[in-house]
């Protein structure tokens, strides 16, 4: 047995050395990027949330189990890695003990002879084998050769995936060969429980040589697999728990990350373009967390399959956005880790590769990819390993907007209007209070301090104050609050855009300017509680203003109205005999996990029949307005709002309801197009949930 131990230990030393060099390379590459101390700080400050995330997402596979049967198959294969580690402990124990005593009958202390452990080892191996068959069937059925662009595996490195499936298969059959032979020689530690190993033993001869060969094969396959894993997309086996640990974990996607340079929040008043990093222009501007995203991508394509841009024939694939950066990073890695002196001795082709822009016609990422994103968050929501695609996109947008001044021309008009007039349409601030004149009761205009009897500041928002369709929602909410006896006031001309369109476009400087202006206004007025009708305003006020010192209790109007209905302060009486389908706004749903309250309101309205669309709640499909897309032309592929409305019309609704002024406009425009072409009945309309509620409460 000595020769068996020598061979096994030599193989182990070689494989661990090769794998270790690769791991060191990956570490050096990641740390050559920008620091991200906030990620470590968040993990330290939220230990409970991080432990829960590991239990739910890593060990519980929550996101993957939404996708059955592939999720179920992955669950068993993943747990096989954990549980079969005990088999490898037994294998190495047998290797060493056989060399020392001549009898390889090692067992794990205390638990190593328990029938339940033997059963669990065999069960998970068989389950993993069934999982491999399921994976193979899914990959064949969903092959890009069959489905083309519709396959979520389109663009993935398929050869590596098949190799890994083959290696896992090798791990399983060599395990049963080793264990079955050990049963026959009397070296197997389990007298019962290991049902599959016992079955295999019946077809194998009794042979110590066969046991030794099986042992070495089982260890050798694992070592080869280890080297393959650290050089492939299956590196996620090790990096996924770290990526989950260091992801931003609010309840929902929440805030956009702050703009940082050299690990610190960028101070625009003291920023130096020669020293500071403005977004991401080259691959080395990526943070180590960004590199961790690259390493962790499983190429499963779940993000791609849910992306509204990809589903409407646009060039953006969240998966390929990550993979293209990863492939470029690996290509330039040897040069990134060189000193400046070493780089100076490289050829022009190397220097050109290093200077290759991340975004550009000849860059790593095409501009049409970057500007197709709506920031809806479907990619992040569905990613089983917590890759944060939106953070990558925003960083690249920031560099393009603030350094290159390269962005869709129509968005420039929006930015000028925000800077000069405080709203995207460039309308006079005095128009912000005109809707009040259409009410039959007074609404306090707060120009200095909030009166003591006023509970909420009603943040009307640019659309709610200036866009005709959205103003109907504003007036409905105001009337409902008045009926319920909720004291509220508005800022009127003192209110400016929250800055969401500027930030999502990448103009962080303008966002900061607008946010600081609004925070100053709110603080001077003594505002504590805010209700907002626009999910974009809601998200910015609640999640992003705290980054700049603005801390308020912010609710969306559907949350407040649902509470008032529940308390009996608003009572829907008049039946609305309509079939209604509800569209989840992305910045209300995925970004802030507000799904139930709008539905609760509709459920309380007599006569309403609700019918969910196929894609709803956390899989809801975007209207196309987020990410500042509201102010950009949609020239490529099918219009996203058209796709969403076509899905809504399959439910044969009388009304499409929503809870966002942007969605109201986008869906309304698409509905009107369908009416004009005779593909939708004339009576179909798009309304806010608040409009349905006021109609039932007032009976008009």
C-alpha positions in Angstrom: 0.0 0.0 0.0 3.0 2.3 0.3 3.2 2.8 -3.4 -0.5 3.7 -3.5 0.0 6.4 -0.9 3.1 7.8 -2.7 1.2 8.0 -6.0 -1.9 9.6 -4.3 0.2 12.2 -2.4 2.3 13.1 -5.4 -0.8 13.7 -7.5 -2.3 15.8 -4.7 0.9 17.9 -4.4 1.0 18.6 -8.1 -2.7 19.4 -8.5 -2.8 21.6 -5.4 0.3 23.5 -6.7 -1.2 24.1 -10.1 -4.6 25.1 -8.7 -2.9 27.3 -6.1 -0.9 29.2 -8.7 -4.2 29.9 -10.5 -5.9 31.1 -7.3 -3.0 33.4 -6.6 -3.3 34.8 -10.2 -7.0 35.4 -9.7 -6.4 37.1 -6.4 -3.7 39.4 -7.9 -5.9 40.3 -10.8 -8.8 41.2 -8.6 -6.8 43.3 -6.2 -5.2 45.1 -9.2 -8.6 46.8 -9.5 -10.1 49.6 -7.4 -10.6 49.0 -3.6 -14.1 48.5 -2.3 -13.9 48.9 1.5 -17.6 49.5 1.8 -18.3 45.9 0.9 -16.2 44.6 3.7 -17.7 47.2 6.1 -21.2 46.2 5.2 -20.5 42.5 5.7 -19.1 43.2 9.1 -22.0 45.4 10.2 -24.7 43.0 9.0 -23.4 39.7 10.2 -26.9 38.4 10.9 -28.2 39.3 7.4 -25.1 37.7 5.8 -25.4 34.4 7.7 -29.1 34.3 6.7 -28.1 35.0 3.0 -25.6 32.2 3.1 -28.2 29.8 4.5 -30.9 30.8 2.2 -29.1 31.5 -1.1 -26.0 29.3 -0.9 -27.1 26.3 1.1 -30.8 26.7 0.5 -30.5 27.6 -3.2 -33.5 29.8 -3.0 -33.1 31.6 -6.3 -32.3 28.5 -8.2 -35.2 26.6 -6.8 -37.5 29.1 -8.5 -36.4 27.4 -11.7 -37.5 23.8 -11.5 -36.4 21.2 -12.6 -33.0 22.7 -13.2 -33.0 24.3 -9.8 -33.8 21.0 -8.1 -31.1 19.2 -10.1 -28.6 21.9 -9.1 -29.6 21.6 -5.5 -28.7 18.0 -5.3 -25.5 18.4 -7.3 -24.4 21.3 -5.1 -25.1 19.3 -1.9 -23.2 16.4 -3.4 -20.1 18.6 -3.3 -20.6 19.2 0.4 -21.6 15.7 1.5 -19.2 13.8 -0.7 -16.3 15.7 0.9 -16.7 13.1 3.6 -16.0 10.4 1.1 -12.8 12.1 0.1 -11.9 12.4 3.8 -12.4 8.6 4.0 -10.4 8.1 0.7 -7.4 10.1 2.0 -7.7 8.4 5.4 -7.6 5.0 3.6 -4.6 6.1 1.6 -2.6 7.1 4.7 -3.8 4.3 7.0 -3.1 1.7 4.3 0.5 2.9 4.0 1.0 2.9 7.7 -0.8 -0.3 8.8 -1.3 -2.2 5.5 -5.1 -2.3 6.0 -7.1 0.7 4.5 -10.1 0.4 6.7 -10.2 4.0 7.8 -13.4 5.6 9.1 -14.2 9.1 10.3 -14.0 9.3 14.1 -17.3 9.1 16.0 -19.7 9.2 12.9 -17.7 7.2 10.4 -19.6 3.9 10.9 -23.1 5.3 11.2 -25.5 3.8 8.7 -27.2 7.2 8.2 -23.9 8.7 6.9 -23.3 5.8 4.5 -26.9 6.1 3.3 -26.6 9.9 2.9 -23.4 9.6 0.9 -24.9 7.1 -1.5 -28.2 8.9 -1.8 -26.7 12.2 -2.7 -24.4 10.6 -5.2 -27.3 8.9 -6.9 -29.4 12.1 -6.8 -26.4 14.0 -8.3 -26.2 11.4 -11.1 -29.9 12.0 -11.8 -29.2 15.7 -11.7 -26.5 15.3 -14.3 -29.0 13.5 -16.6 -31.5 16.4 -16.1 -28.8 19.0 -16.8 -27.8 17.2 -20.0 -31.5 16.9 -21.1 -32.1 20.6 -20.4 -29.0 21.7 -22.3 -29.9 19.6 -25.3 -33.5 20.8 -25.2 -32.5 24.5 -24.7 -29.5 24.4 -27.0 -28.7 27.6 -28.9 -28.6 25.5 -32.1 -32.3 24.7 -31.6 -33.6 27.9 -30.1 -31.0 30.5 -31.2 -31.4 33.8 -29.4 -34.3 32.5 -27.3 -31.9 30.0 -25.5 -30.7 31.3 -22.2 -27.4 29.4 -23.0 -26.9 31.6 -26.1 -23.3 33.1 -25.9 -22.3 30.7 -23.0 -19.1 28.6 -23.2 -20.9 25.3 -23.7 -17.9 23.1 -24.2 -16.6 23.8 -20.6 -20.1 23.0 -19.2 -20.2 19.6 -20.8 -16.6 18.9 -19.6 -17.6 19.7 -16.0 -20.7 17.4 -16.3 -18.4 14.7 -17.5 -16.0 15.2 -14.6 -18.8 15.1 -12.0 -19.9 11.9 -13.6 -16.4 10.5 -13.2 -16.3 11.5 -9.6 -19.5 9.5 -9.0 -18.6 6.3 -10.8 -15.1 6.2 -9.4 -16.6 6.7 -5.9 -18.8 3.6 -6.3 -16.0 1.6 -7.8 -13.8 2.4 -4.8 -16.6 1.8 -2.2 -17.9 -1.3 -3.9 -14.4 -2.9 -4.0 -13.9 -1.9 -0.3 -17.2 -3.7 0.6 -15.8 -6.9 -0.9 -12.4 -6.6 0.8 -13.9 -5.9 4.2 -12.4 -2.4 4.4 -15.7 -0.6 4.0 -16.7 1.3 7.3 -20.5 0.9 6.9 -22.2 -2.4 7.7 -25.5 -1.0 6.4 -27.1 2.1 4.9 -24.8 2.5 1.8 -27.3 0.8 -0.5 -25.8 1.8 -3.8 -22.2 0.8 -2.8 -23.6 -2.6 -1.7 -25.3 -3.1 -5.0 -22.1 -2.2 -6.9 -20.1 -4.6 -4.7 -22.3 -7.5 -6.0 -21.1 -7.1 -9.5 -17.4 -6.6 -8.7 -14.8 -9.2 -7.9 -13.1 -9.3 -4.5 -9.7 -7.7 -5.3 -7.4 -5.4 -3.2 -5.8 -4.3 -6.5 -9.2 -3.2 -7.8 -9.8 -1.3 -4.5 -6.4 0.5 -4.9 -7.1 1.4 -8.5 -10.6 2.7 -7.5 -9.1 4.7 -4.7 -6.4 6.3 -6.9 -8.9 6.9 -9.7 -11.4 8.6 -7.3 -8.7 10.9 -5.9 -7.1 11.5 -9.3 -10.5 12.5 -10.9 -11.1 15.0 -8.1 -7.7 16.5 -8.5 -8.1 16.9 -12.2 -11.5 18.4 -11.6 -10.0 20.9 -9.1 -7.6 22.2 -11.7 -10.4 22.4 -14.3 -12.7 24.2 -11.9 -10.2 27.0 -11.0 -9.7 27.6 -14.7 -13.4 27.6 -15.8 -16.8 29.1 -15.1 -17.2 26.5 -12.4 -14.9 28.6 -10.2 -18.3 29.8 -8.8 -18.2 26.7 -6.6 -15.7 28.6 -4.5 -16.5 32.2 -5.3 -20.3 32.2 -5.1 -20.4 32.2 -1.3 -18.0 35.2 -1.3 -20.0 37.0 -3.9 -23.1 36.6 -1.9 -21.2 37.7 1.2 -20.0 41.0 -0.3 -23.1 41.9 -2.4 -25.2 44.9 -1.4 -28.1 43.3 0.4 -30.9 45.7 1.0 -34.5 44.4 1.0 -34.8 44.8 -2.7 -32.3 46.3 -5.1 -32.8 49.7 -3.6 -30.2 52.4 -4.1 -27.6 52.8 -6.9 -24.1 52.5 -5.4 -22.3 55.7 -4.6 -19.7 56.9 -7.0 -16.3 56.0 -5.5 -12.7 56.7 -6.4 -9.8 54.8 -4.8 -12.2 53.4 -2.3 -13.7 56.7 -1.1 -16.9 58.4 -2.0 -16.0 60.9 -4.7 -16.2 64.5 -3.5 -17.0 66.6 -6.7 -15.7 69.8 -5.1 -12.3 68.4 -4.5 -12.1 65.8 -7.3 -9.0 65.8 -9.5 -9.6 64.2 -13.0 -5.8 63.3 -13.1 -6.0 61.4 -9.9 -9.6 60.3 -9.3 -11.5 57.6 -11.1 -14.8 58.8 -12.7 -16.8 55.6 -13.3 -15.3 52.9 -15.3 -13.4 53.7 -18.5 -10.9 50.8 -18.6 -10.9 47.3 -17.1 -8.5 48.3 -14.3 -11.2 50.8 -13.0 -13.2 47.8 -11.9 -13.4 47.1 -8.2 -12.3 43.8 -6.8 -16.0 43.1 -6.2 -16.5 43.6 -10.0 -13.8 41.1 -10.7 -15.4 38.7 -8.2 -18.6 39.1 -10.3 -16.6 38.1 -13.4 -15.2 35.0 -11.6 -18.6 33.9 -10.3 -20.7 34.1 -13.4 -22.1 30.6 -14.1 -23.1 31.5 -17.6 -26.6 30.0 -16.8 -28.3 32.8 -18.7 -31.2 33.4 -16.3 -30.4 37.1 -16.3 -30.5 37.1 -20.1 -33.8 35.2 -20.3 -35.5 37.8 -18.0 -33.9 41.0 -19.5 -36.5 43.2 -21.3 -33.9 44.6 -23.6 -32.7 41.1 -24.7 -36.3 39.9 -25.1 -37.1 42.8 -27.5 -34.1 42.1 -29.8 -31.7 44.6 -28.4 -28.0 43.9 -28.1 -27.9 43.9 -24.3 -27.4 40.6 -22.6 -26.6 41.0 -18.9 -24.7 37.7 -19.1 -22.5 38.7 -22.1 -21.9 42.1 -20.4 -20.2 40.2 -17.6 -18.5 37.6 -19.8 -17.1 40.1 -22.3 -15.5 42.1 -19.5 -14.2 38.9 -17.9 -12.7 37.6 -21.2 -11.0 41.0 -21.7 -9.7 41.1 -18.1 -8.1 37.7 -18.6 -6.6 38.8 -21.9 -4.9 41.8 -20.4 -4.2 40.3 -17.0 -0.5 39.6 -17.5 0.0 43.3 -18.4 -2.2 44.7 -15.7 -0.1 43.1 -13.0 3.2 44.5 -14.5 5.0 47.5 -13.1 5.0 50.7 -15.2 8.6 50.0 -16.1 7.7 46.5 -17.3 4.9 47.9 -19.4 7.1 50.4 -21.0 9.1 47.6 -22.7 6.0 46.0 -24.2 5.1 46.3 -27.9 2.5 48.7 -29.3 0.0 45.9 -29.7 0.1 45.3 -25.9 -0.2 48.9 -25.1 -3.2 49.2 -27.5 -4.8 46.3 -25.7 -4.3 47.9 -22.3 -5.7 51.2 -23.5 -8.7 49.5 -25.2 -11.8 51.4 -23.9 -14.5 49.4 -22.1 -17.2 51.2 -24.1 -17.0 52.2 -27.7 -17.6 51.1 -31.3 -14.3 49.2 -31.1 -14.5 48.8 -27.3 -15.2 45.8 -25.1 -18.8 46.8 -24.8 -20.7 48.4 -27.6 -22.5 51.7 -26.7 -25.9 50.2 -27.8 -25.5 47.5 -25.2 -24.9 50.1 -22.5 -27.7 52.4 -23.4 -30.3 49.6 -23.8 -30.5 49.0 -20.1 -33.7 50.1 -18.2 -32.2 49.4 -14.7 -35.2 47.2 -14.1 -33.1 44.8 -12.1 -34.5 41.6 -13.5 -31.0 40.4 -14.1 -29.9 41.0 -10.5 -33.1 39.5 -9.1 -32.7 36.3 -11.0 -28.9 35.8 -10.7 -28.4 32.8 -8.4 -24.9 34.1 -7.4 -25.8 37.7 -6.7 -23.9 39.4 -9.6 -24.8 43.1 -9.7 -25.1 43.9 -13.4 -26.6 47.3 -12.8 -23.6 48.5 -10.8 -21.3 47.6 -13.8 -23.6 49.4 -16.2 -23.9 52.5 -14.0 -20.2 52.8 -13.6 -19.6 52.6 -17.3 -22.3 55.1 -18.0 -20.8 57.5 -15.5 -17.5 57.5 -17.4 -19.2 57.9 -20.7 -21.3 60.8 -19.6 -19.0 62.7 -17.3 -15.6 62.1 -19.0 -16.4 61.2 -22.6 -19.6 63.3 -22.9 -20.9 60.4 -25.0 -24.5 59.5 -24.6 -27.8 59.6 -26.7 -28.3 63.1 -27.8 -32.0 63.3 -26.7 -30.9 62.6 -23.1 -28.8 65.7 -23.3 -31.9 67.8 -23.5 -33.3 66.1 -20.4 -30.1 66.9 -18.5 -30.2 70.6 -19.5 -33.8 70.8 -18.4 -32.9 69.2 -15.0 -30.1 71.6 -14.5 -31.9 74.8 -15.6 -35.5 74.1 -14.6 -35.4 71.2 -12.1 -37.6 68.9 -14.2 -36.9 66.8 -17.3 -39.4 68.6 -19.5 -38.0 72.1 -18.9 -41.3 73.5 -17.7 -41.6 76.4 -15.2 -41.5 75.5 -11.5 -44.6 77.6 -11.0 -46.6 75.0 -12.9 -45.9 72.4 -10.1 -48.8 73.7 -8.0 -51.4 74.2 -10.8 -53.1 70.8 -10.2 -54.2 72.0 -6.7 -56.5 74.5 -8.3 -58.6 71.6 -9.7 -59.4 70.4 -6.2 -62.3 71.5 -4.0 -60.3 71.7 -0.8 -57.1 73.5 0.2 -53.7 71.9 0.1 -51.1 73.7 2.2 -48.1 74.9 0.3 -45.0 74.5 2.5 -42.6 77.4 1.8 -40.8 77.4 5.2 -41.7 75.1 8.1 -44.1 72.1 8.1 -47.1 73.1 10.2 -47.3 70.9 13.3 -50.7 69.4 12.3 -49.3 68.3 8.9 -48.3 64.6 9.1 -47.0 64.0 5.6 -45.2 65.9 2.9 -46.8 64.8 -0.4 -43.8 64.5 -2.8 -45.7 65.0 -6.1 -42.8 64.5 -8.4 -42.2 66.0 -11.8 -44.5 63.7 -13.7 -47.2 63.9 -11.0 -47.2 67.7 -11.2 -46.5 68.3 -14.9 -47.7 65.3 -17.0 -51.5 65.3 -17.7 -52.0 61.5 -17.2 -49.9 61.4 -14.0 -51.8 64.5 -12.6 -54.9 62.3 -12.4 -53.1 60.0 -10.0 -51.8 63.0 -8.0 -55.4 64.4 -7.6 -56.8 61.0 -6.7 -54.2 60.5 -4.0 -54.7 64.0 -2.6 -58.5 63.4 -2.5 -58.1 60.1 -0.8 -55.8 61.5 1.9 -58.3 64.3 2.4 -61.2 61.9 2.8 -59.2 59.7 5.2 -58.3 62.8 7.4 -54.6 62.6 6.7 -53.0 66.1 7.0 -50.5 66.7 4.2 -48.8 69.5 2.4 -46.8 70.0 -0.7 -43.7 71.9 -1.7 -45.0 73.2 -5.0 -42.5 75.4 -6.7 -39.9 74.5 -4.0 -39.8 70.9 -5.2 -37.3 69.8 -7.8 -36.6 66.5 -9.5 -35.0 64.0 -7.1 -32.3 63.5 -9.6 -33.1 59.9 -10.4 -33.0 60.3 -14.3 -29.6 62.0 -14.0 -28.1 59.3 -11.7 -29.5 56.4 -13.8 -28.1 58.1 -17.0 -24.7 58.4 -15.3 -24.6 62.1 -14.6 -23.7 61.7 -10.9 -22.6 65.3 -10.5 -26.1 66.6 -11.5 -27.8 64.0 -9.2 -25.7 65.3 -6.3 -26.6 68.9 -7.1 -30.4 68.2 -7.2 -30.3 65.9 -4.2 -28.4 68.3 -2.0 -30.8 71.1 -3.0 -33.9 69.0 -2.1 -32.3 67.7 1.1 -31.7 71.3 2.2 -35.3 72.2 1.4 -36.7 69.2 3.3 -34.5 69.7 6.3 -35.2 73.4 6.6 -39.0 72.6 6.4 -38.5 70.0 9.1 -39.9 67.2 7.0 -40.0 63.8 8.7 -42.5 61.7 6.8 -43.0 61.7 3.0 -45.5 60.0 0.7 -44.6 59.7 -3.0 -46.6 58.5 -6.0 -43.6 57.9 -8.2 -41.6 54.7 -7.5 -38.5 56.4 -8.8 -38.9 59.3 -6.4 -39.8 56.9 -3.7 -36.7 54.8 -4.2 -34.4 57.9 -4.4 -35.8 59.6 -1.4 -35.9 56.4 0.7 -32.7 54.7 -0.3 -30.4 57.2 -2.0 -30.8 60.4 -0.1 -29.5 58.8 3.1 -26.2 58.5 1.2 -26.1 62.3 1.2 -27.5 62.8 4.7 -31.2 63.0 3.9 -33.0 60.7 6.3 -36.8 60.5 6.1 -39.6 58.0 6.6 -40.8 57.5 3.0 -43.8 55.5 1.9 -45.3 54.9 -1.5 -48.9 56.0 -2.0 -50.1 52.4 -2.4 -48.5 51.5 1.0 -50.3 54.4 2.7 -53.6 53.9 0.9 -53.6 50.1 1.7 -53.0 51.0 5.4 -55.9 53.5 5.4 -58.2 51.0 3.8 -57.2 48.3 6.3 -57.9 50.8 9.2 -61.3 51.6 7.8 -60.4 55.3 7.1 -61.1 54.7 3.4 -64.0 52.4 2.5 -64.5 51.3 -1.2 -68.3 51.0 -1.6 -69.2 51.4 -5.3 -68.6 48.2 -7.3 -66.3 48.4 -10.3 -67.3 45.5 -12.5 -64.1 45.2 -14.4 -61.4 42.6 -15.2 -58.1 44.2 -14.2 -54.5 43.2 -14.7 -51.8 44.8 -12.6 -48.4 45.8 -13.9 -45.6 45.8 -11.3 -43.4 48.9 -11.6 -39.8 47.8 -11.4 -38.7 50.5 -8.9 -41.6 49.7 -6.7 -41.5 45.9 -7.0 -38.0 44.5 -7.6 -36.2 47.5 -6.2 -38.3 47.8 -3.0 -40.3 44.6 -2.7 -43.7 46.3 -2.7 -45.9 43.7 -4.3 -48.8 43.1 -2.0 -50.2 46.6 -1.2 -51.4 47.6 -4.7 -53.1 44.2 -5.0 -54.6 44.5 -1.5 -56.2 47.7 -2.5 -57.8 46.2 -5.6 -58.9 43.2 -3.6 -61.0 45.5 -1.4 -62.7 47.2 -4.3 -66.1 45.4 -4.9 -66.6 43.9 -8.3 -63.0 43.9 -9.4 -61.8 40.7 -11.0 -58.0 40.6 -11.1 -56.0 38.5 -13.6 -52.2 38.3 -13.2 -50.0 38.5 -16.3 -47.6 35.6 -16.9 -44.7 37.7 -15.9 -45.5 39.4 -12.6 -44.1 40.3 -9.2 -40.4 39.5 -9.0 -40.5 38.3 -12.7 -42.5 41.4 -13.8 -41.6 42.8 -17.2 -40.4 46.4 -17.5 -42.4 49.1 -19.2 -39.2 50.4 -20.8 -38.9 53.8 -19.0 -36.4 53.1 -16.2 -32.6 53.9 -16.4 -33.5 57.3 -18.0 -34.8 55.4 -21.0 -38.0 57.5 -20.7 -36.0 60.3 -22.3 -34.2 58.2 -25.0 -35.5 57.0 -28.3 -36.0 53.3 -28.7 -34.6 52.7 -32.1 -33.4 49.0 -31.9 -35.7 46.0 -31.9 -39.3 45.9 -30.6 -40.5 48.6 -28.2 -40.5 47.3 -24.6 -43.8 48.9 -23.7 -45.4 47.2 -26.8 -44.1 43.8 -25.6 -45.6 44.4 -22.1 -48.9 45.7 -23.4 -49.3 42.7 -25.7 -48.8 40.5 -22.7 -51.4 42.5 -20.7 -53.9 42.1 -23.6 -53.7 38.3 -23.4 -55.6 38.6 -20.1 -58.5 40.3 -22.0 -58.6 43.2 -19.4 -61.0 46.0 -19.2 -58.3 48.0 -17.4 -54.6 47.8 -16.9 -53.6 49.2 -13.5 -50.2 50.2 -12.2 -48.7 52.4 -9.5 -46.1 54.5 -11.4 -46.5 57.6 -13.6 -43.7 56.4 -16.0 -45.5 53.1 -16.4 -48.8 55.0 -16.9 -47.3 56.9 -19.8 -45.5 54.0 -21.4 -48.3 51.5 -21.2 -50.8 54.2 -22.2 -48.9 55.0 -25.3 -48.7 51.3 -26.3 -52.4 50.7 -25.6 -53.3 53.7 -27.8 -51.1 52.2 -30.6 -53.0 48.9 -30.3 -56.3 50.7 -30.4 -55.4 52.6 -33.5 -54.4 49.4 -35.2 -57.6 47.6 -34.1 -55.7 45.2 -31.8 -57.2 46.4 -28.5 -60.8 47.3 -27.7 -61.5 51.0 -27.4 -62.7 50.8 -23.8 -59.3 49.5 -22.4 -57.5 52.1 -20.3 -54.5 52.4 -18.1 -55.0 53.8 -14.7 -53.2 54.1 -11.4 -54.5 51.9 -8.5 -55.4 55.2 -6.7 -57.8 56.1 -9.5 -59.6 52.8 -9.0 -59.8 53.4 -5.3 -61.1 56.9 -5.5 -63.7 55.8 -8.1 -65.1 53.2 -5.6 -64.8 55.4 -2.5 -66.6 58.4 -4.1 -68.9 56.5 -6.4 -68.0 58.5 -9.5 
